[in-house]
Amino acid sequence: ARSETLAGLSGLGDLALTCTSDLSRNYRYGQALGSGDGFDPSVTVEGTATARAMARIAMDEGLSLPLCHAVAAVTEGRLTVAAVLEQLLSRPLKEE
């Protein structure tokens, strides 16, 4: 990444919008997940496809990526946010 790209509207501006505005699909999706509300499946949310792809690649490569698998499970509707939190927090402590 180039620092001038991040400093411009296409970088920092997009990040700020994504994190704070109802105009952002990603923000609305995150709000819906957090509140337990449904979300229109016809709306494209880039992070959901990325989470599924990362979890699949991790599994194929034999990598332990619990956060990626957790995000994929929540976005696919296989687990609730509460269930994922319980799973992650109950993992045995180890050096990572």
N, C-alpha and C positions, 0 to 999 in steps of 0.2 A: 504494500500500500504506500501511497505517496502522502506525505504530510499535508500538502496543499489540497488533496482530494478530501481527506478527513476534515480539514478546516472549512471546507466549502459547504454549500447547501446540500450537495449530493451525499456528503459524508455525515457531518455532525447534524445537519438539519434533518436528514432522513432518520438518523438515530434518535434524535429528540422527538420527532413526530411518532416514530414507532413505539417509543416508551411512554408517551404521555397523552396521546390524542385519540379520541373516538373515531377520527378519520382513518386511523390505521387498522387494517384487517388483523394484523398480528396483535395489536393492543386489545381489540374487541374480543378476539379469540382467547387471549390470556385472561381477560376479565370474566368471560363466560366459564372457562375452566375453573377459575378460582372460586366463583360463586356457585358452581354446580349447575349452571344453566346450560341448555342446549345451544348449539351453534349451527348455522345453516351449512350443511355439508357441500353445497354447491359453490361456496366462497373459497377461493384459493388462499391457503395460508402456507407460505413457503416452508416454515419450520417443521410442519408435520411430515412432509415428504422427506425432508432432510433427516429427521429423527428416525424414521423407518429405515432409510438407506444406511445410516450409520449403525444402527442396531444389527442390520443384516450383514454388513461388512464385518463388524466386530465378531459376530457369531462364526462367519465363514473363516475368519483369520484366527479364531481361538483367543480373542482378546477379552479381557474382563473390563467392561465399560458400564458399570451399574447405572450411572446417571443417564447415559444414552438409552439404555434399555428401559429405564423408568419413564423417561420422556416419551419414548415410542409407545409404551404400554398405556400411558394416560391419553395420548393423542389418538390412539386406536380404540379407546374405550374399553380396553381389557382390564384396566385397574383404575381405581379412583385415586385422587391426589392423596387422600388420607391413607389408603392402603400402601401406596408407594412410599410415603414418608415413614410409615411403620417398618416397611421392609428395609429401607436404607438405614434407618436409625438402629435397627436391630442387627446389622451386620457385625460380625466379630471385628474387633480392633486389630489392625495390622499396619505395618509400615507400607506406605504406598508412595 
